[in-house]
Amino acid sequence: MASAKQLHGTDLVDCARANAKQGIETAAYQCGYGDDINTFAQELRQACKQMNLQVNELSELVTDQDMILEMGTGEIIAPDTSSQL
């Protein structure tokens, strides 16, 4: 569901990251910027800078962990109980 207002700061970065794979148009819309991609990109750059994130493209927000979670085909390896290693 698209945000009713323009997101800023960590909320913007989180929303942009969640929608990065769908492209900048979708991410801008979902983050409350409609089709104003320029403002979205500017605000996202500023938010990333405040968080000390070096991001040049929206796709760079997608992490390796996101890709692993999406694959979902991995096997979970864990002890049977909390006292066993």
Backbone as a chain_set.jsonl record, in Angstrom:
{"seq": "MASAKQLHGTDLVDCARANAKQGIETAAYQCGYGDDINTFAQELRQACKQMNLQVNELSELVTDQDMILEMGTGEIIAPDTSSQL", "coords": {"N": [[0.84, -1.174, 0.0], [0.601, 2.163, -0.861], [2.223, 4.982, 0.6], [0.46, 7.578, 2.276], [1.566, 10.03, 2.65], [4.579, 11.841, 1.854], [7.462, 10.047, 2.499], [10.303, 10.255, 4.705], [13.769, 10.238, 5.77], [14.753, 7.393, 7.716], [12.424, 5.923, 7.32], [11.837, 6.397, 4.652], [14.088, 5.246, 3.39], [13.782, 2.566, 4.173], [11.311, 1.914, 2.954], [11.931, 2.414, 0.255], [13.927, 0.512, -0.117], [12.439, -1.836, 0.236], [10.931, -1.796, -2.058], [12.665, -1.659, -4.153], [13.347, -3.581, -6.111], [11.243, -3.517, -7.869], [11.578, -1.278, -9.332], [12.337, 2.247, -9.941], [10.118, 3.904, -10.409], [7.938, 2.57, -9.209], [8.903, 2.411, -6.577], [9.084, 5.153, -5.906], [6.364, 5.856, -6.043], [5.249, 4.146, -4.042], [6.48, 5.18, -1.807], [5.251, 7.553, -1.434], [5.658, 9.634, -3.245], [4.423, 9.753, -5.644], [4.486, 10.315, -9.078], [6.715, 11.884, -9.057], [9.676, 11.548, -9.546], [12.172, 12.789, -9.475], [12.211, 14.374, -7.09], [11.847, 12.329, -5.259], [14.225, 10.815, -5.665], [16.134, 12.714, -4.886], [15.454, 13.163, -2.171], [15.843, 10.582, -1.217], [18.594, 10.225, -1.63], [19.534, 12.144, 0.181], [18.534, 11.113, 2.622], [19.914, 8.677, 2.731], [22.507, 9.639, 2.894], [22.438, 10.877, 5.414], [22.26, 8.613, 6.938], [24.707, 7.557, 6.608], [25.078, 5.911, 4.376], [26.439, 4.726, 1.428], [25.116, 5.103, -1.449], [24.459, 4.895, -4.821], [22.665, 4.094, -6.701], [19.279, 2.962, -6.82], [19.022, 0.191, -6.787], [21.168, -0.626, -5.28], [20.348, -0.67, -2.689], [19.254, -3.101, -2.185], [20.086, -5.866, -0.409], [22.452, -8.591, 0.113], [21.339, -10.311, 1.957], [18.601, -9.879, 1.562], [18.315, -11.066, -0.939], [18.914, -13.734, -0.361], [16.84, -14.372, 1.412], [14.686, -14.139, -0.328], [15.129, -16.236, -2.098], [14.644, -18.499, -0.536], [15.077, -21.258, -0.546], [16.903, -22.43, 0.96], [18.315, -24.537, 3.535], [17.541, -24.693, 6.936], [19.799, -24.731, 9.511], [20.126, -25.708, 12.712], [20.504, -26.117, 16.284], [18.898, -28.855, 18.07], [17.859, -28.29, 20.572], [18.0, -25.511, 22.894], [20.141, -25.938, 24.548], [21.904, -27.565, 23.238], [24.622, -27.593, 20.991]], "CA": [[0.0, 0.0, 0.0], [1.392, 3.38, -0.983], [2.15, 5.917, 1.715], [-0.4, 8.729, 2.029], [2.408, 11.231, 2.683], [5.954, 11.593, 1.439], [8.303, 9.543, 3.57], [11.623, 10.865, 4.842], [14.678, 9.58, 6.705], [14.844, 5.93, 7.704], [11.189, 5.371, 6.745], [12.0, 6.461, 3.197], [15.089, 4.253, 2.99], [13.172, 1.24, 4.347], [10.293, 1.73, 1.914], [12.621, 2.333, -1.038], [14.601, -0.794, -0.151], [11.419, -2.873, 0.066], [10.355, -1.72, -3.4], [13.746, -1.407, -5.114], [13.356, -4.545, -7.22], [10.163, -3.194, -8.803], [11.992, -0.124, -10.119], [12.272, 3.551, -9.288], [8.763, 4.453, -10.495], [7.14, 1.92, -8.176], [9.425, 2.819, -5.278], [8.663, 6.535, -5.679], [4.93, 5.835, -5.772], [5.0, 3.502, -2.753], [7.036, 6.034, -0.751], [4.433, 8.746, -1.322], [6.096, 10.682, -4.148], [3.678, 9.666, -6.9], [5.383, 10.199, -10.235], [7.784, 12.877, -8.902], [10.875, 10.728, -9.352], [13.315, 13.644, -9.137], [12.152, 14.689, -5.662], [12.075, 11.057, -4.564], [15.655, 10.492, -5.747], [16.859, 13.697, -4.084], [15.182, 12.877, -0.759], [16.466, 9.299, -0.897], [20.036, 10.486, -1.502], [19.742, 12.877, 1.433], [18.285, 10.19, 3.724], [21.035, 7.727, 2.756], [23.678, 10.372, 3.374], [22.264, 11.045, 6.857], [22.47, 7.298, 7.548], [26.058, 7.152, 6.204], [25.004, 4.862, 3.363], [26.967, 5.121, 0.126], [24.218, 4.52, -2.444], [24.385, 5.667, -6.059], [21.494, 3.628, -7.434], [18.249, 2.339, -5.991], [19.276, -1.252, -6.689], [22.2, -0.873, -4.276], [19.702, -0.838, -1.39], [18.93, -4.518, -2.042], [21.243, -6.513, 0.197], [22.6, -10.033, -0.102], [20.377, -10.967, 2.844], [17.308, -9.827, 0.877], [18.332, -12.06, -2.021], [18.866, -15.06, 0.261], [15.488, -14.559, 1.923], [13.79, -14.305, -1.465], [15.311, -17.571, -2.661], [13.871, -19.351, 0.353], [15.26, -22.683, -0.788], [17.967, -22.91, 1.839], [17.958, -25.392, 4.656], [17.886, -24.09, 8.213], [20.596, -25.612, 10.345], [20.081, -25.189, 14.07], [20.478, -27.187, 17.269], [17.567, -29.346, 18.426], [17.437, -27.57, 21.766], [18.852, -24.354, 23.167], [21.329, -26.357, 25.293], [22.792, -28.311, 22.348], [25.252, -26.803, 19.925]], "C": [[0.891, 1.244, 0.0], [1.178, 4.281, 0.231], [1.278, 7.106, 1.331], [0.399, 10.029, 2.027], [3.816, 10.851, 2.249], [6.785, 11.17, 2.64], [9.661, 10.227, 3.548], [12.465, 10.01, 5.775], [14.682, 8.069, 6.567], [13.584, 5.278, 7.133], [11.276, 5.345, 5.225], [12.968, 5.389, 2.718], [14.505, 2.85, 3.095], [12.155, 0.945, 3.251], [10.937, 1.577, 0.538], [13.304, 0.982, -1.193], [13.598, -1.919, -0.414], [10.866, -2.916, -1.354], [11.4, -1.567, -4.501], [13.701, -2.34, -6.319], [12.281, -4.255, -8.258], [10.487, -1.96, -9.642], [11.72, 1.191, -9.419], [10.865, 4.147, -9.329], [7.876, 3.881, -9.4], [7.595, 2.356, -6.793], [8.987, 4.237, -4.943], [7.181, 6.595, -5.313], [4.639, 5.274, -4.379], [5.484, 4.355, -1.582], [6.319, 7.38, -0.648], [4.8, 9.877, -2.262], [5.374, 10.651, -5.491], [4.613, 9.464, -8.071], [6.477, 11.266, -10.22], [9.097, 12.161, -8.554], [12.076, 11.572, -8.947], [13.349, 13.984, -7.652], [12.418, 13.438, -4.835], [13.56, 10.731, -4.528], [16.477, 11.437, -4.873], [16.677, 13.416, -2.585], [15.839, 11.566, -0.331], [17.973, 9.46, -0.745], [20.351, 11.169, -0.175], [19.564, 11.954, 2.634], [19.427, 9.185, 3.855], [22.29, 8.4, 3.299], [23.615, 10.555, 4.888], [22.515, 9.741, 7.611], [23.867, 6.749, 7.248], [26.05, 5.954, 5.267], [25.521, 5.425, 2.05], [26.151, 4.428, -0.954], [24.156, 5.442, -3.646], [23.155, 5.308, -6.879], [20.545, 2.927, -6.485], [18.534, 0.855, -5.773], [20.331, -1.597, -5.645], [21.62, -1.032, -2.871], [19.329, -2.297, -1.131], [20.185, -5.231, -1.554], [21.308, -7.993, -0.169], [21.598, -10.796, 0.757], [18.988, -10.976, 2.217], [17.225, -10.899, -0.199], [18.229, -13.474, -1.462], [17.462, -15.353, 0.761], [14.495, -14.797, 0.797], [13.9, -15.702, -2.061], [14.547, -18.593, -1.842], [14.061, -20.842, 0.172], [16.325, -23.279, 0.122], [17.431, -23.757, 2.964], [18.414, -24.722, 5.937], [18.628, -25.125, 9.049], [20.663, -24.984, 11.721], [20.087, -26.364, 15.047], [19.048, -27.599, 17.6], [17.004, -28.62, 19.648], [18.398, -26.415, 22.006], [20.112, -24.74, 23.921], [22.311, -27.154, 24.447], [23.371, -27.371, 21.311], [25.435, -27.633, 18.695]], "O": [[1.829, 1.341, 0.79], [0.09, 4.327, 0.807], [1.343, 7.589, 0.201], [-0.048, 11.026, 1.461], [4.192, 9.679, 2.277], [6.808, 11.849, 3.667], [10.112, 10.714, 2.511], [11.937, 9.156, 6.488], [14.622, 7.529, 5.463], [13.658, 4.207, 6.531], [10.84, 4.386, 4.587], [12.69, 4.698, 1.738], [14.709, 2.029, 2.201], [12.142, -0.149, 2.687], [10.541, 0.717, -0.248], [13.267, 0.378, -2.265], [13.871, -2.837, -1.187], [10.386, -3.957, -1.804], [11.047, -1.365, -5.663], [13.992, -1.916, -7.438], [12.39, -4.695, -9.402], [9.744, -1.633, -10.567], [10.976, 1.252, -8.44], [10.458, 4.824, -8.385], [7.147, 4.619, -8.737], [6.766, 2.64, -5.928], [8.563, 4.503, -3.818], [6.793, 7.302, -4.383], [3.868, 5.864, -3.622], [4.945, 4.255, -0.48], [6.725, 8.246, 0.127], [4.299, 10.989, -2.096], [5.686, 11.444, -6.379], [5.439, 8.551, -8.065], [7.099, 11.528, -11.249], [9.55, 12.18, -7.41], [12.911, 11.123, -8.161], [14.402, 13.892, -7.021], [13.13, 13.486, -3.832], [14.097, 10.405, -3.469], [17.411, 11.005, -4.198], [17.647, 13.432, -1.826], [16.333, 11.454, 0.791], [18.566, 8.892, 0.172], [21.313, 10.814, 0.506], [20.361, 12.004, 3.571], [19.86, 8.877, 4.966], [23.042, 7.803, 4.069], [24.628, 10.405, 5.572], [22.929, 9.752, 8.771], [24.175, 5.608, 7.593], [26.916, 5.084, 5.354], [25.082, 6.488, 1.612], [26.454, 3.298, -1.336], [23.842, 6.625, -3.517], [22.663, 6.122, -7.66], [20.961, 2.368, -5.471], [18.307, 0.331, -4.683], [20.387, -2.733, -5.173], [22.318, -1.479, -1.96], [19.111, -2.686, 0.017], [21.222, -5.199, -2.215], [20.35, -8.566, -0.688], [21.066, -11.82, 0.327], [18.269, -11.969, 2.324], [16.198, -11.559, -0.354], [17.533, -14.318, -2.027], [16.946, -16.453, 0.562], [13.558, -15.579, 0.955], [12.901, -16.287, -2.48], [13.874, -19.46, -2.399], [13.267, -21.624, 0.695], [16.614, -24.474, 0.063], [16.249, -23.701, 3.302], [19.542, -24.237, 6.021], [18.149, -26.238, 9.264], [21.182, -23.881, 11.892], [19.719, -27.48, 14.679], [18.109, -26.819, 17.441], [15.801, -28.372, 19.73], [19.469, -26.345, 21.403], [21.067, -23.965, 23.948], [23.436, -27.401, 24.882], [22.693, -26.469, 20.818], [25.949, -27.143, 17.69]]}, "num_chains": 1, "name": "protein.A"}
